Structures are given as structure tokens and as C-alpha cells.
Amino acid sequence: DGMLCGMPILASNVSDNELYLEHQIELLFNPNLPSEIAEKIIAFSKLDENKKRQIGKVNKNLAENYFEVSKMVQSYIKLLK
């Protein structure tokens, strides 16, 4: 997963992506609009390296805090109780 590796990502603006990725809102796109996806790819290519590193650090922290396998399993177990 790119987030866990500390990378900025492009993501669709569906589900909870906007909540988790508000720090990189400029890289979220409507998956039904190919032109918007292309725009976001171009926007990403124009980000300076410091901004990419900053986004990547936040992504890594988010991935470790929310998407680590054992934490996700525990969350699902809680839902079943």
C-alpha cells in the first residue's frame, strides 16, 4: 500500500476517502469523470517534492493508525459483538 510506504496517493472521492485524505484533497477525483482523473494526475506531477513528502508522512501515519491489519481485525470483531 502506497500510504503505508509514506507515499502521496491519488484516490477517488468515494466512501470515507475525503475524511482520511483531507490533507491531500487536491488529489481526490470523481471516478466517473476521466477528465478529472487526468487533471489530478497532472496536478500531482506539478507538486513540489516537499509537498509530496509532507503528504506522504501524513499518509504513513494514517495508514499505521487506521489500516494496520491487527487494528482492522479488532475493529471488525467489535462490530460483530
FENZI-V821616 format. One record per backbone hydrogen bond with DSSP energy under -1.0 kcal/mol. NH is the residue of the N-H (numbers start at 0). CO is the residue of the C=O. E is the energy in kcal/mol with one decimal. If there is no record, write none. Layout:
NH;CO;E, NH;CO;E
This chain:
4;0;-1.2, 5;2;-2.0, 6;1;-2.4, 10;26;-1.6, 12;28;-2.7, 16;13;-2.0, 19;15;-2.2, 20;16;-2.7, 23;20;-2.1, 24;21;-1.1, 26;23;-2.5, 27;24;-1.7, 28;10;-2.0, 32;29;-1.8, 36;32;-1.9, 37;33;-2.3, 38;34;-2.1, 39;35;-2.2, 40;36;-2.0, 41;37;-2.2, 42;38;-2.7, 43;39;-2.6, 44;40;-2.1, 45;41;-1.1, 46;43;-1.4, 51;47;-2.1, 52;48;-2.5, 53;49;-2.5, 54;50;-2.6, 55;51;-2.5, 56;52;-2.4, 57;53;-1.9, 58;54;-2.6, 59;55;-2.4, 60;56;-2.2, 61;57;-2.6, 62;58;-2.8, 63;59;-2.5, 64;60;-2.2, 65;61;-2.9, 66;62;-1.6, 71;67;-2.3, 72;68;-2.6, 73;69;-2.1, 74;70;-2.1, 75;71;-2.2, 76;72;-2.4, 77;73;-2.2, 78;74;-1.6, 79;75;-1.5
